[in-house]
Amino acid sequence: MKMYMKSIAVDDQSKALDFYTSKLGFVVKHDIPLGEHRWLTLVSKEESEGVELGLEPNAHPATRDYQEALKADGIPVSAFSVDDIEAEVAKLEAAGVEFTQPPVKAGGATMAVFDDTCGNLIQLVQLHI
């Protein structure tokens, strides 16, 4: 068994698609219309056959409640790994990405958190092991 997809609930799939592709550099793997929503997955440019990131509509009330509670408490919904967190944060800030937590060392990692503009906080992690 291996990981296939990680889903993130978003408040607007088109806005999320723009943010995750233009700001973060992900590329579209699947974009299939499904009525008012889409089967929308992205992958890293570096791992086109890697784990897909699903941008799921937060249409269900429980999903919105969960999403809002995590964000209100400052809890990231997911984490992405990077090789050089300082360089990545500088690049993303230059692209207009807003960080809620600057890079901070914690044990064998450095972490930062940004707002994806679609209802979520996302953590960046650079491992030092």
C-alpha positions, 0 to 999 in steps of 0.5 A, spaced: 500 500 500 502 507 498 499 514 499 495 516 492 492 523 494 492 528 500 485 532 500 485 539 502 478 542 503 478 549 499 472 555 499 473 556 492 476 551 487 478 556 481 481 561 486 485 555 490 487 552 483 490 559 481 494 560 488 497 553 488 499 553 481 501 560 480 504 562 487 506 555 489 508 552 483 504 545 483 501 543 476 495 540 474 494 532 474 487 532 473 481 537 472 475 533 471 468 537 471 463 534 476 457 538 476 458 544 480 465 542 482 471 538 479 475 532 481 481 537 481 488 534 483 495 537 483 502 534 483 509 537 485 513 539 478 519 535 482 514 529 483 509 528 477 508 521 479 508 523 486 502 524 491 496 528 488 494 534 492 486 534 491 483 541 492 476 539 494 470 543 495 468 545 502 461 544 501 459 540 507 457 544 513 462 539 517 468 540 513 467 548 513 466 547 521 473 543 521 476 548 516 474 554 520 476 551 527 483 549 525 485 556 522 482 559 528 486 555 532 492 556 528 493 549 526 496 547 519 491 542 515 497 540 511 505 540 511 509 540 505 517 539 505 522 544 502 530 543 501 531 550 503 526 553 508 529 560 508 529 561 500 522 558 499 519 563 504 523 569 501 520 566 494 513 565 496 513 572 500 515 576 494 510 572 490 505 575 495 504 569 500 502 571 507 506 567 512 502 567 519 509 564 522 516 565 520 521 560 520 522 557 527 527 551 529 524 545 533 528 539 534 530 536 527 526 541 523 525 548 521 517 550 520 513 556 517 506 557 516 502 560 511 495 562 509 493 559 502 487 564 501 482 558 501 481 557 508 487 553 510 494 554 514 499 550 510 506 548 514 512 548 510 518 543 513 525 543 512 528 537 516 535 537 518 536 529 519 
